[in-house]
């Protein structure tokens, strides 16, 4: 996470209890980051020469301080660093979509180079809509959230571009920081797969009208992303959703499974 004052990358940032921002150790104090809620941080002047300590106040202080937690602003934003990571990630995911042209059968099914490019764009859009759904859901909960490339993910995605045997699309993920309840984490986790389920259903409906193969391929891609991420295991979204609300997990997992079966049947 970046310090919101100097932009320095900080692994464990300090959260200002007044404005809700995240800062490095140098700018963690309200006066050091020009806190917009400085009025809450200032101690009121009193005429008495000695002030009474409260049980919650450390004995090293000669006055009473009341900390007023302020909820972070629920705003949507992108940092310059995040935009760079998104751009590189988009190129890698685009490469995965274009690599489908390596297969003569898949290329014939798509029909032309233009359709191959259109499919690659749909794959890229689907991946990032999933990730941005997580990001915006987290920011709505007042948390810090930005997309970051992951070294291992970059390597696996790059290999997948040239490999005819496996395809892994995971150049990075949305990194989230802050204090959140199990419900908030569950809502953030379900946001990504829910967008893919919606996209898959819309693409199937469009395919039934137009009979364009790329729409069916893109629908299958979205259904598979949702199904895989809803597996209730490890760091996947499904585990967090399952821990939060089993009924929500069961309904979304069933929908993604049904869409995967339907798209596989028509291939």
QUIVENQUI-V438474 format. One record per pair of residues at least 12 apart in sequence whose ideal C-beta (glycine too) atoms are under 8 Angstrom apart, sorted by the first residue. I is the first residue (numbers start at 0). J is the second residue. D is the distance in Angstrom with one decimal. If there is no record, write none. Layout:
BEGIN
i=I j=J d=D
i=I j=J d=D
END
This chain:
BEGIN
i=0 j=12 d=5.0
i=0 j=21 d=5.7
i=0 j=143 d=5.6
i=0 j=145 d=7.7
i=0 j=174 d=7.4
i=0 j=176 d=5.0
i=1 j=78 d=6.3
i=1 j=80 d=6.6
i=2 j=21 d=7.1
i=2 j=22 d=4.9
i=2 j=23 d=4.0
i=2 j=25 d=7.9
i=2 j=26 d=5.8
i=3 j=20 d=4.6
i=3 j=21 d=5.8
i=3 j=22 d=6.0
i=3 j=32 d=7.1
i=4 j=20 d=7.9
i=4 j=22 d=5.5
i=4 j=23 d=7.5
i=4 j=26 d=4.0
i=4 j=31 d=7.4
i=4 j=32 d=4.3
i=4 j=33 d=7.8
i=5 j=23 d=6.6
i=5 j=25 d=7.2
i=5 j=26 d=6.2
i=7 j=23 d=5.0
i=7 j=25 d=8.0
i=9 j=21 d=7.5
i=9 j=22 d=7.7
i=9 j=23 d=4.8
i=9 j=24 d=8.0
i=12 j=143 d=7.9
i=12 j=176 d=6.9
i=13 j=27 d=3.6
i=14 j=177 d=7.2
i=14 j=178 d=7.9
i=15 j=27 d=7.2
i=15 j=29 d=6.4
i=15 j=32 d=7.0
i=15 j=34 d=6.0
i=16 j=66 d=5.4
i=16 j=67 d=7.2
i=16 j=68 d=5.1
i=16 j=69 d=6.7
i=17 j=29 d=5.8
i=17 j=34 d=5.4
i=17 j=36 d=3.9
i=17 j=37 d=7.5
i=17 j=39 d=4.9
i=17 j=40 d=5.5
i=17 j=67 d=7.0
i=17 j=69 d=5.3
i=18 j=34 d=5.1
i=18 j=35 d=5.5
i=18 j=36 d=4.9
i=18 j=69 d=6.2
i=18 j=71 d=7.8
i=19 j=69 d=5.5
i=19 j=70 d=6.1
i=19 j=71 d=3.1
i=19 j=72 d=6.5
i=19 j=141 d=6.8
i=20 j=32 d=6.8
i=20 j=34 d=7.8
i=20 j=71 d=7.2
i=21 j=143 d=5.6
i=21 j=176 d=6.9
i=21 j=177 d=7.8
i=36 j=69 d=6.0
i=39 j=67 d=5.2
i=39 j=69 d=7.2
i=42 j=62 d=5.7
i=42 j=64 d=6.3
i=45 j=62 d=7.8
i=49 j=61 d=7.4
i=50 j=62 d=4.6
i=50 j=63 d=6.1
i=51 j=63 d=7.0
i=70 j=141 d=5.5
i=71 j=141 d=4.1
i=71 j=142 d=7.4
i=71 j=143 d=8.0
i=71 j=177 d=7.3
i=72 j=141 d=7.4
i=73 j=138 d=6.7
i=73 j=139 d=5.5
i=73 j=140 d=7.5
i=73 j=141 d=5.4
i=74 j=138 d=6.7
i=75 j=135 d=5.8
i=75 j=138 d=5.4
i=75 j=139 d=8.0
i=76 j=138 d=7.3
i=77 j=145 d=7.6
i=78 j=145 d=6.0
i=80 j=145 d=7.5
i=81 j=145 d=4.3
i=81 j=146 d=5.5
i=81 j=147 d=7.5
i=84 j=145 d=7.9
i=84 j=146 d=5.5
i=84 j=147 d=5.6
i=84 j=148 d=4.8
i=84 j=171 d=6.2
i=85 j=127 d=7.0
i=85 j=146 d=5.5
i=87 j=148 d=6.1
i=87 j=170 d=7.4
i=88 j=127 d=7.5
i=88 j=146 d=7.0
i=88 j=148 d=5.9
i=88 j=170 d=4.3
i=88 j=171 d=5.2
i=89 j=123 d=5.5
i=89 j=127 d=6.7
i=91 j=153 d=6.7
i=91 j=156 d=4.7
i=91 j=157 d=6.5
i=91 j=160 d=7.4
i=91 j=170 d=4.5
i=92 j=122 d=6.3
i=92 j=123 d=4.6
i=92 j=126 d=5.0
i=92 j=127 d=7.4
i=92 j=156 d=7.2
i=92 j=168 d=5.8
i=92 j=170 d=6.5
i=93 j=119 d=5.2
i=93 j=120 d=7.4
i=93 j=122 d=7.6
i=93 j=123 d=5.0
i=94 j=156 d=7.7
i=94 j=157 d=7.7
i=94 j=160 d=4.2
i=95 j=119 d=7.7
i=95 j=122 d=6.4
i=95 j=156 d=6.6
i=95 j=159 d=5.8
i=95 j=160 d=5.9
i=95 j=166 d=6.0
i=95 j=168 d=5.3
i=96 j=115 d=7.9
i=96 j=118 d=5.6
i=96 j=119 d=2.9
i=96 j=120 d=7.2
i=96 j=121 d=7.4
i=96 j=122 d=3.8
i=96 j=123 d=6.3
i=97 j=115 d=6.4
i=97 j=116 d=7.2
i=97 j=119 d=4.7
i=97 j=160 d=7.9
i=98 j=159 d=7.3
i=98 j=160 d=5.0
i=98 j=161 d=7.1
i=98 j=166 d=7.4
i=99 j=115 d=6.6
i=99 j=118 d=6.5
i=99 j=119 d=7.6
i=99 j=216 d=7.9
i=100 j=112 d=7.5
i=100 j=115 d=4.8
i=101 j=163 d=6.0
i=102 j=163 d=7.1
i=108 j=212 d=5.2
i=108 j=216 d=7.8
i=109 j=212 d=5.9
i=109 j=213 d=6.0
i=109 j=216 d=7.5
i=110 j=212 d=6.8
i=114 j=211 d=7.7
i=114 j=212 d=7.4
i=114 j=213 d=5.3
i=117 j=213 d=5.5
i=118 j=213 d=4.4
i=118 j=216 d=5.9
i=118 j=217 d=6.5
i=121 j=202 d=7.9
i=121 j=213 d=6.6
i=121 j=217 d=4.1
i=121 j=220 d=7.6
i=122 j=168 d=7.6
i=122 j=217 d=6.8
i=122 j=220 d=5.8
i=125 j=195 d=6.5
i=125 j=198 d=5.9
i=125 j=217 d=6.6
i=125 j=220 d=6.1
i=125 j=221 d=5.2
i=125 j=224 d=6.8
i=126 j=168 d=5.9
i=126 j=224 d=7.4
i=128 j=194 d=5.1
i=128 j=195 d=7.7
i=128 j=198 d=6.8
i=129 j=191 d=4.3
i=129 j=192 d=7.4
i=129 j=194 d=5.7
i=129 j=195 d=5.6
i=129 j=224 d=6.2
i=129 j=228 d=7.7
i=130 j=146 d=5.7
i=130 j=171 d=7.9
i=130 j=172 d=6.7
i=130 j=173 d=5.3
i=130 j=191 d=6.8
i=131 j=146 d=7.7
i=131 j=173 d=7.8
i=132 j=190 d=4.1
i=132 j=191 d=5.0
i=132 j=193 d=7.1
i=132 j=194 d=4.5
i=133 j=172 d=8.0
i=133 j=173 d=4.4
i=133 j=175 d=7.6
i=133 j=187 d=5.9
i=133 j=188 d=7.4
i=133 j=190 d=5.5
i=133 j=191 d=4.8
i=134 j=146 d=6.5
i=134 j=173 d=4.7
i=135 j=190 d=7.5
i=136 j=186 d=6.1
i=136 j=187 d=4.5
i=136 j=190 d=3.9
i=137 j=173 d=7.0
i=137 j=175 d=4.7
i=137 j=177 d=8.0
i=137 j=187 d=4.9
i=140 j=177 d=7.9
i=140 j=179 d=6.0
i=140 j=183 d=4.6
i=140 j=186 d=7.3
i=140 j=187 d=6.5
i=141 j=177 d=6.9
i=142 j=175 d=5.5
i=142 j=176 d=6.7
i=142 j=177 d=3.7
i=142 j=179 d=5.9
i=142 j=183 d=7.7
i=142 j=187 d=7.8
i=143 j=175 d=6.9
i=143 j=176 d=4.6
i=143 j=177 d=5.6
i=144 j=173 d=5.5
i=144 j=174 d=7.1
i=144 j=175 d=4.7
i=144 j=176 d=7.7
i=145 j=173 d=6.9
i=145 j=174 d=6.0
i=146 j=171 d=5.9
i=146 j=172 d=7.2
i=146 j=173 d=5.2
i=146 j=174 d=7.6
i=147 j=171 d=5.4
i=147 j=172 d=7.0
i=147 j=173 d=7.7
i=147 j=174 d=4.9
i=148 j=170 d=5.7
i=148 j=171 d=4.0
i=149 j=169 d=7.4
i=149 j=170 d=7.1
i=149 j=171 d=5.0
i=149 j=172 d=6.5
i=152 j=169 d=4.2
i=152 j=170 d=5.0
i=152 j=171 d=5.6
i=152 j=172 d=7.4
i=153 j=170 d=5.3
i=153 j=171 d=7.5
i=155 j=167 d=4.6
i=155 j=169 d=6.1
i=156 j=168 d=6.1
i=156 j=169 d=6.1
i=156 j=170 d=4.6
i=175 j=187 d=6.9
i=181 j=242 d=6.5
i=181 j=243 d=5.3
i=182 j=243 d=6.0
i=184 j=239 d=5.3
i=184 j=243 d=6.6
i=185 j=239 d=5.8
i=185 j=240 d=5.3
i=185 j=242 d=7.0
i=185 j=243 d=2.6
i=185 j=244 d=5.9
i=185 j=247 d=7.3
i=186 j=243 d=7.6
i=187 j=239 d=7.9
i=188 j=236 d=4.2
i=188 j=237 d=7.9
i=188 j=239 d=3.9
i=188 j=240 d=5.1
i=188 j=243 d=7.6
i=189 j=236 d=6.9
i=189 j=240 d=5.0
i=189 j=247 d=6.3
i=189 j=248 d=8.0
i=189 j=251 d=6.4
i=191 j=228 d=6.3
i=191 j=236 d=5.9
i=192 j=224 d=7.4
i=192 j=225 d=4.2
i=192 j=228 d=5.0
i=192 j=229 d=5.2
i=192 j=236 d=5.7
i=192 j=237 d=7.8
i=192 j=240 d=7.9
i=192 j=251 d=5.9
i=192 j=255 d=6.6
i=193 j=225 d=7.8
i=193 j=251 d=6.5
i=195 j=221 d=4.3
i=195 j=222 d=7.2
i=195 j=224 d=4.7
i=195 j=225 d=4.0
i=195 j=228 d=7.8
i=195 j=255 d=7.5
i=196 j=221 d=7.4
i=196 j=222 d=7.5
i=196 j=225 d=4.9
i=196 j=251 d=6.5
i=196 j=254 d=5.3
i=196 j=255 d=5.6
i=196 j=258 d=6.7
i=198 j=217 d=7.8
i=198 j=218 d=7.7
i=198 j=221 d=4.5
i=199 j=218 d=4.7
i=199 j=219 d=7.7
i=199 j=221 d=3.9
i=199 j=222 d=4.3
i=199 j=225 d=6.9
i=199 j=255 d=7.8
i=199 j=258 d=4.7
i=199 j=262 d=7.3
i=200 j=218 d=7.9
i=200 j=258 d=6.8
i=202 j=214 d=5.0
i=202 j=215 d=7.4
i=202 j=217 d=5.1
i=202 j=218 d=3.6
i=202 j=221 d=6.6
i=203 j=215 d=7.3
i=203 j=218 d=4.7
i=203 j=258 d=7.3
i=203 j=261 d=6.9
i=203 j=262 d=6.9
i=206 j=218 d=6.4
i=215 j=262 d=6.3
i=215 j=265 d=6.1
i=215 j=266 d=7.3
i=218 j=258 d=7.2
i=218 j=262 d=5.2
i=219 j=259 d=7.2
i=219 j=262 d=3.7
i=219 j=263 d=6.8
i=219 j=266 d=7.1
i=221 j=258 d=7.7
i=222 j=255 d=5.9
i=222 j=258 d=3.7
i=222 j=259 d=4.3
i=222 j=261 d=7.8
i=222 j=262 d=5.5
i=223 j=259 d=5.8
i=225 j=251 d=7.4
i=225 j=254 d=7.8
i=225 j=255 d=3.8
i=225 j=258 d=7.3
i=226 j=252 d=7.3
i=226 j=255 d=4.1
i=226 j=256 d=5.8
i=226 j=258 d=7.9
i=226 j=259 d=5.1
i=229 j=248 d=6.9
i=229 j=251 d=5.9
i=229 j=252 d=4.6
i=229 j=255 d=5.7
i=231 j=248 d=6.6
i=237 j=252 d=6.9
END
